[in-house]
């Protein structure tokens, strides 16, 4: 399944994405490749294959635990973090563009 440039531009507008005209051609081609791959996957015969389920409580996960460290280790960690405010460590936001 292929989508036209106009359809891709419409999808970008619906998703509130600013899609420059110069990137529209590449994204249209890439999106077409993704849809072709999905189409191939949909043709795979899965008759007789049991669905994979994960129990609600898995034994493979470890709980997060806070632990004490000595002052030298704490200072080493803080000194190696690129951005911080006091003892608070700054990390890039999930939806932010990384700084170059």
C-alpha positions in Angstrom: 0.0 0.0 0.0 1.4 3.3 -1.0 0.3 6.7 0.2 0.6 9.9 -1.8 2.4 13.0 -0.7 -0.9 14.7 -0.1 -2.1 11.8 2.1 1.2 12.0 4.1 0.8 15.8 4.5 -2.7 15.3 5.7 -1.6 12.7 8.2 1.1 15.0 9.5 -1.5 17.8 9.8 -3.8 15.5 11.8 -0.9 14.6 14.1 0.0 18.2 14.4 3.5 17.7 13.0 5.3 20.4 11.1 6.5 18.5 8.0 8.7 20.7 5.8 8.1 20.2 2.0 11.7 19.2 1.5 11.2 16.2 3.8 7.9 15.1 2.4 9.3 13.0 -0.4 11.6 11.0 1.9 8.9 10.5 4.5 6.5 9.4 1.8 9.0 6.8 0.6 9.9 5.6 4.1 6.2 5.3 5.1 5.5 3.3 2.0 8.3 0.9 2.8 6.9 0.5 6.4 3.4 -0.2 5.0 4.8 -2.8 2.5 6.6 -4.6 5.3 3.4 -4.6 7.5 1.6 -6.1 4.5 4.1 -8.9 4.2 3.8 -9.6 7.9 0.1 -9.8 7.7 0.4 -12.6 5.1 2.3 -14.9 7.5 0.4 -18.0 8.2 -0.2 -18.2 12.0 -2.7 -21.1 12.0 -2.0 -23.3 15.0 0.4 -20.8 16.7 -0.6 -20.2 20.3 -0.8 -16.5 21.3 2.0 -15.3 23.6 0.7 -13.9 26.9 2.6 -12.6 29.8 1.2 -13.1 33.3 0.2 -10.0 35.2 2.8 -10.7 37.8 6.1 -11.8 36.2 8.9 -13.2 38.2 11.4 -11.8 35.8 11.1 -8.1 36.9 13.1 -6.8 39.7 11.6 -4.1 42.0 13.3 -0.7 42.1 15.1 -0.3 45.4 16.9 2.7 46.7 20.2 2.0 48.3 22.8 4.0 50.3 26.1 4.9 48.8 29.1 6.5 50.5 29.8 10.2 50.0 32.7 9.7 47.6 30.5 7.5 45.2 27.7 10.0 45.4 30.0 12.9 44.5 31.5 10.9 41.6 28.1 10.2 40.2 27.1 13.9 40.5 30.4 15.1 39.0 30.0 12.9 35.9 26.4 14.1 35.1 26.4 16.7 32.4 23.6 18.9 33.7 22.4 19.3 37.2 21.1 21.8 39.7 22.5 21.0 43.1 21.7 17.3 43.7 19.0 17.3 41.0 20.0 15.7 37.7 18.7 17.1 34.5 17.8 14.7 31.7 16.3 15.5 28.2 12.5 15.4 28.0 11.0 12.5 26.1 9.5 14.7 23.4 12.3 17.3 23.1 14.8 17.5 20.3 18.3 16.7 21.6 20.8 19.6 21.8 23.6 19.5 19.2 
